[in-house]
Amino acid sequence: MPAEPQKPSLYERLGGIYSISCVVDDLIDRVMTDARLNANPAVNEAHHKVPPPGFKYLVTEMVG
C-alpha cells in the first residue's frame, strides 16, 4: 500500500518566517496603538517596557 503524500506543515502553509513576520509586524503595530488595550494601565506600562521592533522579533520567533 503506497504511503499518503505528506501535507505541508502549518509553517509552510503560512509561507515561512517572512510571511509570518509581516503578519506579526502589522499585529504589533495595531496592538501597541489600540486605545481600548492601552486604557488598562498595566497593558499601557507593558507596551513601554520593550521597544516595538524587539517585541516584534520575540513574537515572530515564538510563532515561527
BELSULVEN-V647408 format. One record per pair of residues at least 6 apart in sequence whose C-alpha atoms are under 8 Angstrom apart, sorted by the first residue. I is the first residue (numbers start at 1). J is the second residue. Records with the same first field share a line. If there is no record, write none. Layout:
I=J / J
This chain:
11=17 / 64
14=20
16=64
17=60 / 64
20=60 / 63 / 64
21=56 / 57 / 60
24=56 / 59 / 60
25=56
28=52 / 55 / 56
29=52
31=37
32=38 / 47
37=43 / 44
38=44
